[in-house]
Amino acid sequence: MDKSNNGKTITIKLNGKDRPFQENSDEKQEETWKPKELDKKEKHEETEFFASIQTAAGKEADDSFDWILPDETEDSEIKEFNIASPPKNPAYKGLSTLAKNFKRKNKQGFLTSIFLAVFFAVLLGTSFGFIMLKLVFTDQAAETAAPAVSQTPAPSEQSAAGTETSTLEPITTYVVQGGVFSNKEAAKQIQEANAQKDASGQIIEMGGQTFLFLGVSDSIDHAKAIGADLKSKGIDVFAKKIAFEEKSVEGLNAEEKKLLEMAPALYQSLSAGASGAAVEKSISAGLLEDIKKQSDNLNKLPADQIKNQSLISIREELSNASKQLDAFQKSGDAGSASKVQEHLLAFLAAYQSL
């Protein structure tokens, strides 16, 4: 081989610059001894050679790339943005915020009306409260300054106050009974039926039962005689003895107490006169005199002093029975004798109600 071939140089131009490549003769000499390895090495170098060429070409192409940049303008400046804070809870708004909202919503005048209404309501309520408080203090001061003067009431005032207590005497009498009923409605039906037969009666409740009485008498014999007359009219009756028990009545004045003290005795006299008028058709003179005296004492009691309604009925029934007996004595009218029975039965009902 010529020496000129031994250092042969290959020049490669990359990116406009010369890249010399020179083969080493010593390496070739060594490769001659190993042919297979030489072939592999040559192929490898050849591959690297072409890869370097491609890489250089890529870089040259990349270096020649034209970058297009946007034109700088006044609007290219970066704008600043403020990060909005989260809205506050309405419950934590300050007084200034509430005032602004009030002014903004008050344009229609609605809140003003409500505010004025509430303001005047509170003002009026407070004013009335102070006035009432002042009146209470004034009344208390007046009571403290002027203590009450205790006075002893007059006897008449004590009587009108109703502080008396009276004990009713038991009354024993004989009656003509028209029936015993469990309720007042059933008794009223029989009472109305008897009234159509010209027989009056009185309903009286005693001991949880309802009685219908058609007449009174001073003895059992007279009671049976009166009952026989009623039986002739088709009314079923029988005679019996009854007693109105003793009881105490409170809250009476002096005049009412006197009335209760004289009522039982006057009743007994009147029932005797009613029995004589119904059975014997006459009344003894002594009995009439006694009835007249007791009736006068009864009539002396001032009617305006009798306040209890049952006592008012007692006084009226006894007085009317006395008048009917006097009318019977003068005329002998059987109707007057029957009315005496009605008034005495009404007296027993009022006496039992006390």
Residue pairs with C-beta under 8 A, 6 or more apart in sequence:
6 25
7 22
7 23
7 25
8 22
8 23
9 20
9 21
9 22
10 20
10 21
10 22
10 23
11 18
11 19
11 20
11 21
12 18
12 19
12 20
12 21
12 52
12 53
13 19
14 52
14 56
14 60
15 56
15 59
15 60
15 63
31 37
31 38
31 41
32 38
70 76
93 101
102 111
105 111
106 112
153 161
159 253
159 254
159 255
159 305
160 253
160 305
161 253
162 251
162 252
162 253
162 256
162 307
163 251
163 253
164 251
164 252
164 253
164 254
164 256
164 257
165 248
165 249
165 250
165 251
165 252
165 257
166 248
166 249
166 252
166 256
166 257
166 260
166 261
167 246
167 247
167 248
167 249
168 244
168 246
168 247
168 248
168 249
168 260
168 264
168 351
168 354
169 246
169 264
170 243
170 244
170 245
170 246
171 243
171 244
171 264
171 267
171 268
171 348
171 351
172 241
172 242
172 243
172 244
173 216
173 217
173 218
173 241
173 242
173 243
173 244
173 267
173 268
173 271
173 348
174 216
174 217
174 218
174 219
174 220
174 222
174 223
174 239
174 240
174 241
174 242
175 213
175 214
175 215
175 216
175 217
175 223
175 239
175 240
175 241
175 242
176 213
176 214
176 215
176 216
176 217
176 223
176 226
176 227
176 230
176 237
176 238
176 239
177 211
177 212
177 213
177 214
177 237
177 238
177 239
177 240
178 190
178 191
178 194
178 201
178 212
178 213
178 214
178 235
178 236
178 237
179 187
179 190
179 211
179 212
179 236
180 209
180 210
180 211
180 212
181 187
181 190
181 209
181 210
181 211
181 212
182 209
182 210
183 210
184 203
184 205
184 210
186 210
187 203
187 210
187 211
187 212
188 203
190 201
190 212
191 201
191 203
191 212
194 200
194 201
194 214
194 235
195 201
197 233
197 234
197 235
198 233
199 214
199 230
199 233
199 235
200 214
200 338
200 341
200 342
200 345
201 212
201 213
201 214
201 345
202 212
202 213
202 342
202 345
202 346
202 348
202 349
203 210
203 211
203 212
203 349
204 210
204 211
204 213
204 348
204 349
204 352
205 211
205 352
206 242
206 352
213 345
213 348
214 226
214 227
214 230
214 235
214 237
214 341
214 345
215 223
215 226
215 227
215 230
215 278
215 341
215 345
216 223
216 271
216 274
216 275
216 341
216 344
216 345
216 348
217 223
217 226
217 239
217 271
217 274
217 275
217 278
218 268
218 271
218 272
218 275
219 275
220 239
220 241
222 275
222 278
222 279
223 239
223 240
223 275
224 239
225 278
225 279
226 239
226 275
226 278
226 279
227 237
227 238
227 239
229 278
230 237
231 237
244 348
244 351
244 352
247 354
249 260
249 354
251 308
252 260
252 308
252 311
253 305
253 307
254 305
255 301
255 302
255 305
255 306
256 305
256 306
256 307
256 308
256 311
258 301
259 298
259 301
259 306
259 311
259 314
259 315
260 311
260 314
262 294
262 297
262 298
263 314
263 318
263 347
263 351
265 294
266 291
266 294
266 295
266 298
266 318
266 322
267 318
267 344
267 347
267 351
269 287
269 290
269 291
269 294
270 291
270 318
270 321
270 322
270 325
270 340
270 344
271 344
272 287
273 283
273 287
273 288
273 291
273 325
273 340
274 321
274 325
274 337
274 340
274 341
274 344
276 282
276 283
276 284
276 287
277 283
277 325
277 328
277 336
277 337
277 340
278 337
278 338
278 341
281 332
283 325
283 328
283 329
288 325
288 326
288 329
291 322
291 325
292 322
292 326
295 318
295 319
295 322
298 315
298 318
298 319
298 322
299 319
301 315
303 315
306 312
306 315
310 350
310 351
310 353
310 354
311 350
311 354
313 346
313 347
313 350
314 347
314 350
314 351
317 343
317 344
317 346
317 347
317 350
318 343
318 347
320 339
320 343
321 340
321 343
321 344
321 347
324 336
324 337
324 339
324 340
324 343
325 336
325 340
327 333
327 336
328 336
328 337
328 340
